[in-house]
Amino acid sequence: MTERQHQRPDRPADIRRDGTPATEDIAGETFPRTRWGLALLFALLCLVFSGIPLSTDLRNRPNKDYSLWYQVGEAVRRGIDVYPDPASGRLFPFMYPPSAAALLGYLSPLGKHGTTLVLVLGHSAAWLGAILLSVHLATGGRKGLWRQHPLLYLAPSLCIIALVHNTYLLGQPNLALLTLLLGAFACLRHRREGLAGLLVATAAAIKAFPILALGYLIYRRMWRASAATVLALAAWLLIVPLPFRTPSQAVRDVDVWARGMVFTYNARGIAQRPYRSFSYKNQSIMAMAHRLLRDVPADGEKAISRGVEAATAAAEAAGHPATPARSRKLALGPDGSFDLEAMLDAPADAPRWDEYGPEVEASLREAWRVNVASLDFRAVTVVTLGAMAGLSLFVLVVMPRRNDRTAETDAIEFALMTLLIVMFSPLSFNYAFVWLIYPLTVAVHLALDAPATGRRRTLERAWLAAALLAPATAVFTPLYAQAYGNLFVPALILVLGLGLRLRDIRRLPAVTPAPPRSIPARHDPAAAHRASPGAGDTR
């Protein structure tokens, strides 16, 4: 967990946080009767979720990002540059780091169907790993992994089951990223900092935003983990691609990708998705601020698409060369999916989306909006940075000192870090919030293991219900619920609630467990007689 030599001892499984005896372990006795039911439900969901992309792939139909992943792998193996120079004005068809492209290059020899199968199986393994690691970290490993309350395994995934399904459907790796991060946290608990850094770097090599965890490692002075993260990430970016790229090409890929993804932020959008990065699908703190405080479309991607189609139709009707239309058609493969090579080989003089004329501008003006204010870009940026700084300061204030950390405080602290990372990532589309699985597991465990008393118990129940049920509001009003943050809001609620709980735990004195005989589980007359003074004395 840390390098300190002395820390407050973790409380035993039969004593509550305040030192009172815990209730009898009912979950451990009843779980064998529900374990197989939960396992069957999990297997059934994995089968259903996996069947959709696999059947689509076998029928050679457009298969969301799975088709793109295979094309990227093939392009990497053939030495094709998958990142257009940002100066060309062409958007990246593949936004992930060069290390992720290299990983797909290693996978692509399996063929299109084999690549899809491996990725789908990876989703199921990652989901199971995320659930088990969440339970392990939330409970501190007490009572065994399989003897916890069934709600810990079921409730967190169930309330965001649509997001889990989306990761399967789209082919997004966010469940794998969560599992890697939780694995890193587990390694920190067991003082294996080098391995923890390797896991964080691996997650960042797949999709960049988990690198935000490095800030936490540095703040906690986990220097071995920090160094391992930096060194491992450098190896992922510069060494892993070498079978497909020369050293100079590997460096060039990192440079072009960083300029296009990390250092692109303006009034039109973040990274490589103009206006889409401000759309209702993105629930990062940056996107929420721009969408609510600026006069920008809530679905700019669709507005741009409609504008381009209108401009293309107008050009064809006027008898002008239909370069835009030709480019769009060339970018489609025979199965209707995007053709990566055609997109990369588009003519240099092909118009960009913002050069299509008044049709795009008109479409953007007419698009629906959800803003409650009309600040300018600079003002919203300042507000965003202020909000991020405020949340970070709140978390730092409630975090315990190094010498006061326990398994219980670490569980909450790791949950807070998980929430901040997904909220602060510039591009946190809906499926990214599968990361709520772990914070929700911690929240449910706290409510079951150490519920509040009196009036605070009612507030605790309302807090937990809001966090669990808020994602479901998208069932009734999908667009507006997402636009106003049906996932960001419960994440914020969890940050505040877990932070306050962590502060309360810090204020409790350390509990020194009494000998087990001082808290008998049940009355035993014979044991009481033997323990009484003079019992058995025949003198």
URQUIWO-V276161 format. One line per field, one symbol per residue. phi: phi as a letter, one per 40 degrees, with the letter a starting at -180 (. if undefined). A space follows every 50 residues. Layout:
phi: ???
This chain:
phi: .acccbacccccccbcccgccccdcccccccdcbdccccccccccccccc cccccccccfbdbfcdccdcccdcccccgcccbccdccgccccbcccdcc ccdcccccdcgccccccccccccccccccccccccccccggcggccbccd cccccccccbccccccccccgcccccccccccccccccccgbcccccccc ccccccadcccdccccccccfccccccccccccccdcbbdcccbbcdccc ccccccccccbcbbaaccibfbbdgccbccccbcccccccccbbcbccac ccccccccccccccccccgcdcdccccccccbcccgcccdcccccddccc ccccbcgcccccccccccbbcbabccdccccccccccccccccdcccccc cdcbcbccccdccccccdccccccddbbcdccccccdcdcccccccccca ccbgcccccccccccccccddcccccbdccccccgcbcccccdcdccccc ccccccccccccccddccbccacbdcccccccdgcgcbc
